[in-house]
Amino acid sequence: MDEEQRNSSPDELNDSMSGELSASGGSDGPLNDSPKQTPTKKQRINTPSPMGFLVAASPPKFVSFDQLMATADGVANMTLAHEIAVDGSFKLEKLDPQQNSIEKQVRDVVHKAFWDALKEKLGSDPPDYSHALILLQEVKEEMMGILLPQHERMRTRINEVLDLDLIQQKVDNDALDFNSYAEFVISTMARMCAPVRDERIAKLREIKDVVPLYREIFAVLELMKMDMANFTIQQIRPYIQMQSVDYEKKKFQEVLKAQEENNLDGLQFTKAWLTRNTEKLKAASASDTASTSAATPARIMNEAYVELLEWNDQLAFPETLLMDQSRILELRDKTQHLTLISAILLVTYNTVGSPIAGISGFKDKLKNEITVILQDVDDRDIPSKITNVAEHVNKEVLDCMAEHGFTAMDETRQNVLKGQITEVVEKDHSVHKLIGSRVLDFMGQSIATSHSAPIKVPPGLSAVEKELSELCGKFLRLIAHNRAVFGIWYAEIIGGLIKLDEDLSPTK
């Protein structure tokens, strides 16, 4: 490493990483054209607990409740902004308590008590409208909360019709028609709601009993509030995406400051992550004098990001990646599945040989069927499912050979094929290791090189080229945003590691 780089400031080291680590997360190149994720909520987007950022150093000080909650609020806001910025399919959803939980039981009891009381008071002689007036006030507030600022005429109309003072006068004079207000509310909701709620609105008109009707009105208003919130998120997402980097930097700096004041190291595991990969590059460089794996800032970051795709769950996740932990682990699992599928295809074609080598579409057919069999299978359960995969692949190969006029494999050859497939599931199997290494090398190359030209897919991975490209595109966008936010802290940590290495070097 030259003298200029040894004396670089953290900002300059960050610029160095930006120069060498040129993945920008933009749309240039084929690897960034992956389609948007279709939300299958919940989509493993488990946002980190704010307490995940409060990692204690030794010895800790006592932290007050107010300090803890202030820090947690900052993290929660930062996390929400991050989710909206990086997840195009992010939306708010109504959170219902679990079926047999105490929370659900309490909520159901309270709601039942309210609606029973309303029914009892309306059914008394003369009717008692005290609960009904409270109900209309809440309906009015809910409707007002859904309106946009430009809906002035509708706001005025709601205030005129649902005028509680006027309604109270009608009650006092025994002239209240409670059903007429329900009709107004339903017709107004029909004008306000999204098309997806039209069917629910139509069903409201079919309910004749007052209590069930207003109960359903509240349920639909809750959905409409959620629709409006998600519409607002959709509208402001471009603005949030433009501002999210600076906002996340600011909030994370506040979190670090709060932790530092309480003797907490907010970057403890980030430092361990970068140190581990710095040492890995140093060891590789020392063992091979011709190695190009010198521990430069960009290569350290490259190596550290690639490690995420084979992350060991026994290690604590870096604090700077907590907000993307579920997404990264999902990409890791997909990487491992693609590796296994590619390894199965490779041993299948090597074992069977020429009879299936030139048959168009057969490899894709096998890939798709293996994917279906292993879909949603946990890594721990794959060894128990691999026998099914082996049997299925063997059957498909026999059918394909028969269809194209080839002599069927004898039983010995079939057993060899099934044995190869069941063995290749082991991660220390030579073929599995080879394919895994090629996948990670491809991902590392994608991070470290310019995308002005397509990156060549390694041998043995052609069947999963589309899936690998989509995976790579998603990964590049995640780490590009991560580097934009946390690059200054990465540069400071790496700068310290490199300087420490230089300080400990023998004097020339």
C-alpha positions in Angstrom: 0.0 0.0 0.0 1.5 3.4 -1.0 2.2 6.2 1.4 -0.7 8.4 0.1 -3.3 5.7 0.9 -1.8 5.0 4.3 -2.3 8.7 5.3 -5.8 9.0 3.9 -8.6 10.4 6.0 -11.8 8.4 6.5 -13.6 10.6 3.9 -10.8 9.9 1.4 -11.0 6.1 2.1 -14.7 6.2 1.6 -14.1 7.9 -1.8 -11.5 5.1 -2.5 -14.1 2.5 -1.8 -16.6 4.3 -4.1 -14.1 4.4 -6.9 -13.2 0.7 -6.7 -16.5 -0.6 -5.5 -18.5 0.7 -8.4 -21.8 -1.1 -7.9 -24.2 1.8 -7.7 -27.5 0.0 -7.6 -28.7 1.8 -10.7 -30.4 0.4 -13.7 -27.3 0.1 -15.9 -26.5 -3.4 -17.1 -28.5 -6.6 -17.3 -28.0 -7.5 -13.7 -30.0 -4.6 -12.4 -33.2 -5.3 -14.4 -34.7 -7.7 -11.9 -38.4 -7.2 -11.5 -40.0 -5.8 -8.4 -40.7 -8.2 -5.7 -44.3 -9.3 -5.4 -45.3 -8.8 -1.8 -46.2 -12.1 -0.2 -46.8 -10.6 3.2 -45.5 -11.1 5.5 -42.4 -11.3 3.4 -39.7 -11.9 6.0 -39.4 -8.2 6.3 -39.1 -8.4 10.1 -37.7 -5.0 10.9 -35.1 -5.1 13.6 -36.0 -4.3 17.2 -34.7 -0.9 18.2 -33.0 -2.8 21.1 -30.8 -4.5 18.5 -28.9 -1.3 18.2 -28.2 -1.1 21.9 -25.3 -3.5 22.2 -23.5 -3.2 25.5 -19.7 -2.8 25.8 -18.1 -3.8 29.0 -18.7 -2.5 31.6 -22.1 -0.9 30.9 -23.6 2.1 32.7 -27.3 2.3 33.8 -29.5 3.7 31.0 -32.6 5.6 32.0 -36.0 4.6 30.6 -36.3 8.0 28.9 -32.9 7.6 27.2 -33.8 4.1 26.1 -37.1 5.2 24.6 -35.7 8.3 22.9 -33.1 6.1 21.2 -35.7 3.5 20.3 -37.9 6.1 18.7 -35.0 7.3 16.6 -34.3 3.8 15.4 -38.0 3.1 14.7 -38.2 6.2 12.5 -35.0 5.4 10.7 -36.2 1.8 10.1 -39.5 3.0 8.7 -37.9 5.4 6.3 -35.4 2.7 5.3 -38.2 0.2 4.6 -40.1 2.6 2.4 -37.0 3.6 0.5 -35.6 0.2 -0.3 -38.7 -2.0 -0.5 -40.9 -1.0 -3.5 -43.7 -3.3 -2.2 -43.7 -2.1 1.3 -47.1 -1.3 2.7 -48.8 -1.0 6.1 -51.1 -3.8 7.1 -53.6 -4.2 9.9 -52.1 -6.0 12.8 -54.5 -8.5 14.2 -53.6 -10.2 17.5 -53.1 -14.0 17.5 -56.2 -16.1 17.7 -55.9 -17.3 21.3 -53.9 -14.5 22.7 -55.0 -12.5 25.8 -54.8 -9.3 23.7 -57.5 -10.7 21.3 -59.7 -12.0 24.1 -59.6 -8.6 25.9 -60.3 -6.7 22.6 -63.2 -9.0 21.8 -64.7 -8.6 25.3 -64.4 -4.8 25.2 -65.9 -4.6 21.7 -68.8 -6.9 22.5 -69.5 -4.9 25.6 -69.7 -1.7 23.6 -72.0 -3.1 20.9 -74.2 -4.9 23.4 -74.6 -1.7 25.4 -75.5 0.2 22.2 -78.1 -2.4 21.2 -79.6 -2.3 24.7 -79.8 1.5 24.9 -81.3 1.8 21.4 -83.8 -0.9 22.2 -85.0 0.7 25.4 -88.3 2.6 25.6 -87.8 5.5 25.1 -84.5 4.9 23.1 -81.3 6.1 24.8 -79.1 7.7 22.2 -76.1 8.5 24.5 -74.0 5.7 23.0 -75.2 6.5 19.5 -74.0 10.1 19.7 -70.6 8.9 20.8 -70.6 6.5 17.9 -71.5 9.2 15.3 -68.8 11.4 16.7 -66.2 8.6 16.2 -67.5 7.9 12.7 -67.2 11.6 11.9 -63.6 11.7 13.2 -62.7 8.6 11.2 -64.1 10.0 8.0 -62.3 13.3 8.5 -59.0 11.5 9.1 -59.3 9.8 5.7 -59.9 13.0 3.7 -57.1 14.7 1.9 -56.5 18.5 2.3 -58.1 19.3 -1.1 -61.4 17.6 -0.1 -62.9 20.8 1.3 -66.4 20.4 0.0 -66.7 16.9 1.3 -65.3 18.0 4.7 -67.9 20.8 4.8 -70.7 18.4 4.0 -69.7 16.0 6.7 -69.6 18.8 9.3 -73.0 20.0 8.2 -74.7 16.6 8.3 -72.9 15.1 11.3 -73.3 18.2 13.4 -73.5 16.8 17.0 -75.2 19.8 18.4 -78.0 19.6 15.8 -78.2 15.8 16.3 -78.6 16.4 20.1 -81.4 18.8 19.5 -83.2 16.1 17.4 -82.7 13.6 20.2 -84.2 16.1 22.7 -87.2 16.6 20.5 -87.6 12.9 19.8 -87.0 13.5 16.0 -83.8 11.5 15.4 -83.7 9.1 12.5 -80.6 7.1 13.2 -80.8 5.1 9.9 -80.7 8.3 7.8 -77.2 9.0 9.2 -76.1 5.5 8.3 -77.3 6.1 4.7 -75.3 9.4 4.5 -72.2 7.7 6.0 -72.3 4.8 3.5 -72.9 7.1 0.5 -70.0 9.3 1.6 -67.7 6.3 2.1 -68.6 5.1 -1.4 -67.2 8.4 -2.8 -64.1 8.2 -0.6 -63.0 4.6 -0.8 -60.6 2.9 -3.2 -62.2 0.6 -5.9 -61.0 -2.4 -4.0 -63.5 -1.6 -1.2 -66.6 -1.2 -3.5 -67.8 -4.7 -2.7 -67.7 -4.1 1.0 -69.5 -0.8 0.7 -72.2 -2.6 -1.4 -72.7 -5.2 1.4 -73.2 -2.4 3.9 -76.4 -1.4 2.1 -77.8 -4.8 2.6 -77.5 -4.7 6.4 -80.8 -3.5 8.0 -80.1 -3.9 11.7 -78.5 -0.7 13.1 -75.9 -2.3 15.4 -74.4 -4.8 12.9 -74.5 -2.0 10.3 -72.4 0.4 12.3 -70.1 -2.3 13.4 -69.3 -3.1 9.8 -69.0 0.6 9.0 -66.2 0.8 11.5 -64.5 -2.2 10.1 -64.6 -0.8 6.5 -63.4 2.6 7.8 -60.4 0.9 9.3 -59.5 -0.6 6.0 -60.0 2.7 4.2 -57.6 4.4 6.7 -55.0 1.8 5.8 -55.6 2.3 2.1 -55.1 6.0 2.5 -51.9 5.5 4.6 -50.5 3.2 1.9 -51.5 5.7 -0.9 -49.7 8.4 1.0 -46.6 6.2 1.3 -46.7 5.5 -2.4 -47.0 9.2 -3.2 -44.1 10.3 -1.0 -41.8 7.3 -1.7 -39.8 9.1 -4.4 -39.1 12.0 -2.0 -38.2 9.6 0.8 -35.8 7.7 -1.5 -34.1 11.0 -2.3 -33.8 12.0 1.3 -33.4 8.6 3.0 -29.6 8.4 2.8 -29.1 11.7 4.6 -31.9 11.0 7.1 -30.6 7.5 8.0 -27.1 8.9 8.4 -28.4 11.6 10.8 -30.5 9.2 12.8 -27.7 6.6 13.0 -25.3 9.3 14.2 -27.8 10.2 16.9 -28.1 6.5 18.0 -24.3 6.2 18.1 -24.0 9.4 20.2 -26.7 8.2 22.7 -24.9 4.8 23.0 -21.5 6.5 23.4 -22.8 8.6 26.2 -23.9 5.4 28.0 -20.7 3.5 27.4 -22.1 1.4 24.6 -20.2 0.6 21.4 -22.8 0.9 18.6 -20.4 -0.5 16.0 -19.1 -3.5 18.0 -20.2 -6.2 15.6 -19.6 -4.0 12.5 -16.0 -3.7 13.5 -15.8 -7.5 14.1 -17.3 -8.1 10.6 -14.8 -5.8 8.9 -11.9 -7.0 11.0 -12.6 -10.7 10.1 -12.6 -10.0 6.4 -9.5 -7.8 6.6 -7.6 -10.6 8.3 -9.0 -13.1 5.7 -7.5 -10.9 2.8 -4.2 -10.5 4.6 -3.9 -14.2 5.1 -4.7 -14.9 1.5 -2.2 -12.3 0.3 0.5 -13.7 2.7 0.1 -17.3 1.5 0.2 -16.4 -2.2 2.8 -13.8 -3.2 1.1 -13.5 -6.6 -2.3 -12.9 -5.1 -4.2 -9.8 -6.0 -6.1 -9.9 -2.8 -4.3 -7.0 -1.1 -6.3 -5.5 1.8 -7.4 -2.3 0.1 -10.6 -0.6 1.4 -12.7 -1.6 -1.6 -11.5 -5.2 -1.5 -12.2 -5.4 2.2 -15.8 -4.1 1.7 -16.2 -6.5 -1.3 -15.1 -9.5 0.8 -17.3 -8.4 3.7 -20.4 -8.0 1.5 -19.9 -11.4 -0.2 -19.6 -13.0 3.3 -23.2 -12.0 3.9 -24.3 -14.5 1.2 -22.8 -17.4 3.3 -23.5 -15.8 6.7 -23.1 -18.0 9.7 -26.1 -17.7 12.0 -23.9 -18.1 15.0 -22.3 -14.7 14.4 -23.9 -11.4 15.5 -25.2 -9.4 12.6 -23.4 -6.0 11.9 -25.3 -3.1 13.4 -25.2 -1.2 10.1 -27.0 -4.1 8.3 -29.7 -4.8 10.9 -32.4 -3.1 9.0 -31.7 -5.3 6.0 -31.0 -8.5 8.0 -34.1 -10.4 6.9 -33.7 -9.4 3.3 -30.0 -10.4 3.3 -30.7 -13.8 4.9 -33.4 -14.4 2.4 -30.9 -13.7 -0.4 -28.4 -16.0 1.3 -31.0 -18.8 1.4 -31.8 -18.3 -2.3 -28.1 -18.3 -3.1 -27.7 -21.6 -1.3 -30.7 -23.1 -3.1 -29.4 -22.0 -6.5 -26.0 -23.5 -5.6 -27.6 -26.8 -4.7 -29.8 -26.9 -7.9 -26.8 -26.2 -10.1 -24.8 -28.9 -8.3 -27.6 -31.5 -8.9 -27.8 -30.6 -12.6 -24.0 -30.8 -12.9 -23.7 -34.3 -11.4 -26.8 -35.4 -13.4 -25.3 -34.4 -16.7 -21.9 -35.7 -15.9 -23.3 -39.1 -14.8 -25.8 -39.6 -17.7 -23.5 -38.0 -20.4 -24.3 -37.6 -24.1 -27.9 -39.0 -24.2 -29.3 -35.9 -22.6 -26.5 -33.4 -23.3 -28.0 -31.9 -26.4 -31.7 -32.2 -25.7 -33.1 -28.7 -25.8 -35.1 -27.5 -22.8 -34.5 -30.6 -20.7 -32.1 -28.8 -18.3 -34.6 -26.0 -17.7 -37.4 -28.6 -17.1 -35.3 -30.4 -14.5 -34.4 -27.1 -12.9 -38.0 -26.0 -12.6 -39.1 -29.3 -11.1 -36.3 -29.5 -8.6 -37.1 -25.9 -7.6 -40.7 -26.9 -7.0 -39.7 -29.9 -4.9 -37.4 -27.9 -2.7 -39.6 -24.8 -2.5 -40.2 -23.6 1.0 -38.0 -26.5 2.4 -35.8 -25.4 5.3 -32.1 -26.0 4.8 -32.2 -28.4 7.8 -34.9 -30.5 6.0 -33.2 -30.7 2.6 -31.2 -33.9 3.4 -34.5 -35.6 4.1 -36.0 -34.4 0.9 -33.1 -35.0 -1.4 -34.1 -38.7 -1.9 -37.3 -37.5 -3.5 -35.3 -35.2 -5.7 -33.0 -38.1 -6.7 -35.9 -40.4 -7.5 -37.7 -37.7 -9.5 -34.6 -36.8 -11.5 -33.8 -40.4 -12.3 -37.4 -40.9 -13.5 -37.3 -37.8 -15.7 -33.9 -38.9 -17.2 -35.3 -42.4 -18.1 -38.4 -40.9 -19.6 -36.4 -38.4 -21.7 -34.0 -41.1 -22.9 -37.0 -43.3 -23.9 -38.7 -40.4 -25.7 -35.6 -39.7 -27.8 -34.8 -43.3 -28.6 -31.8 -43.9 -26.3 -31.2 -47.2 -24.4 -32.3 -46.9 -20.8 -29.6 -46.8 -18.1 -29.1 -50.1 -16.3 -29.9 -50.3 -12.6 -26.3 -49.9 -11.6 -26.0 -46.6 -13.5 -29.3 -45.4 -12.0 -28.1 -46.1 -8.5 -24.9 -44.2 -9.2 -27.0 -41.2 -10.4 -29.2 -41.2 -7.4 -26.2 -41.7 -5.1 -24.4 -38.7 -6.7 -27.5 -36.5 -6.2 -28.0 -37.5 -2.5 -24.3 -36.9 -1.8 -24.0 -33.5 -3.5 -26.4 -32.0 -1.0 -23.5 -32.0 1.5 -21.8 -28.6 1.5 -18.3 -30.1 1.7 -18.9 -32.2 -1.4 -16.4 -31.2 -4.1 -19.0 -30.3 -6.7 -21.1 -28.4 -4.2 -18.0 -26.5 -3.0 -17.0 -25.8 -6.6 -20.4 -24.4 -7.6 -20.7 -22.4 -4.4 -17.3 -20.8 -5.0 -18.3 -19.9 -8.6 -21.5 -18.3 -7.4 -19.8 -16.2 -4.7 -17.0 -15.3 -7.1 -19.7 -14.1 -9.6 -21.4 -12.0 -6.9 -18.0 -10.6 -5.8 -17.1 -9.7 -9.4 -20.5 -8.0 -9.9 -19.9 -5.8 -6.8 -16.3 -4.9 -7.8 -16.6 -4.2 -11.5 -18.2 -1.7 -13.8 -21.5 -2.8 -15.4 -20.8 -1.2 -18.7 -20.7 -4.7 -20.2 -22.5 -7.9 -19.1 -20.7 -10.1 -16.7 -20.1 -13.7 -18.0 -21.9 -16.3 -16.0 -19.4 -19.0 -14.8 -19.5 -22.6 -16.2 -22.1 -24.8 -14.6 -24.5 -22.0 -13.8 -26.1 -21.3 -17.2 -29.3 -23.1 -16.2 -29.9 -20.6 -13.4 -28.6 -17.5 -15.2 -31.9 -15.6 -15.0 -32.4 -16.4 -11.3 -28.7 -15.6 -10.5 -29.0 -12.2 -12.3 -32.1 -11.3 -10.4 -30.5 -12.3 -7.1 -27.5 -10.3 -8.0 -29.5 -7.2 -8.9 -31.4 -7.2 -5.6 -28.1 -7.7 -3.7 -26.4 -4.9 -5.5 -29.2 -2.4 -4.7 -29.2 -3.4 -1.0 -25.4 -2.9 -0.6 -25.3 0.2 -2.7 -27.8 1.9 -0.3 -26.0 0.5 2.7 -22.7 1.9 1.5 -24.2 5.3 0.7 -25.5 5.5 4.3 -22.8 3.8 6.3 -19.7 4.3 4.1 -18.2 7.0 6.3 -18.2 4.6 9.3 -16.8 1.7 7.2 -14.0 4.0 6.0 -13.1 5.0 9.5 -13.0 1.4 10.8 -11.1 0.1 7.8 -8.7 3.1 7.9 -8.0 2.2 11.6 -7.4 -1.4 10.7 -5.0 -0.5 7.8 -3.1 2.0 9.9 -2.8 -0.5 12.8 -1.3 -2.9 10.3 1.2 -0.4 9.1 2.1 0.7 12.6 2.9 -2.9 13.5 5.0 -3.6 10.4 8.8 -3.9 10.8 10.7 -0.6 10.1 12.4 -0.8 6.7 
